[in-house]
Amino acid sequence: MLQRPRRNRKSAAIRAMVEETTLTVNDFIFPLFLLEGNKKSIPVESMPDINRLTLDNMLKEIEECLNLGVKVFDIFPVVDEKYKDKTGTASYDENFFYLKALTEIKKKFPEACIMTDVALDPYSVDGHDGIVDENGVILNDETLEVLAQMAVAQAETGIDIIGPSDMMDGRVAEIREALDESGFTDTSIMSYTAKYASAFYGPFRDALDSAPKSGDKKTYQMNPANKREALIEAEQDELEGADMLMIKPAMTYLDVIHVIREKTELPVTAYNVSGEYAMIKAAAQKGWLDNDKVILETLLSIKRAGADAILTYFAKEAAQLLKN
Ligand code: PBG
């Protein structure tokens, strides 16, 4: 035998030397759920160890993460029913608690990189990412105006990255133009480029109470059967001015991460979503999987597929694991 691949696996030193992919704390983006008020921490039933936090507790959480080396956070608001309407007006009301909290967070931790979410669902009585008309149709172009206003309001708080997660056509261009016109030329856009109509978002919708009131998201989020279509989305987002392209979910879409990585020179990210987190945590709690090893293998695999960074609820835990 001329080739004995096992020779390159014979010791820990050799294995480390020929290792192709390395996971580091720089790869993580930690999604956090913000509650109005203070001194509250409400567990998300379907996501063990994940809590919805009021600003005071979130500041503590961010500080702990920064000490572990996690520097990027994606913050989502938990919006009370009383603030919801058909067009998500609360999302760009400067007195809204989410926007005020973002300003506080950036003031306290200017070195942290803060990402926000742009979509109507947390603010909408319909629970959809866009405006719903009387026939149940999700309106594209009318929604773009709201998304642009929302993005500018978020940029005004000093945050670093806008994350449009709505999957309306043309939103990256619309948001880029609105940001530039308002002077926010340095605010980045990480586009949810290939976001699939996935059943893995269930726990997130529990956390935010943002599930669609009727219908599903299949007329705007992508069909899980399609990969070539993801390349069309990637090309569009790039031409429209996106700084980074995201694929979501991650674990069941590694092939999509791979093809987009091959196609673009932009940074590629992947969202290891709530259902993927819940699945691993549930099995680990039952003692059916080794929690620590499975977390690191999962994140490593997403990186190996081509992701430069990973949005993951495991961020803090994985940072601790990597440190030890
Ligand atoms: C909302 C949004 C969703 C997620 C991120 N932004 C849910 C959805 O589209 O229904 C899912 C994140 C997760 O499941 O962890 N636009």
Residues whose N, C-alpha, C, O or C-beta is under 5 A from the ligand:
A	BS01	PBG	A119 D121 D129 S165 F200 Y201 F204 V273 S274 G275
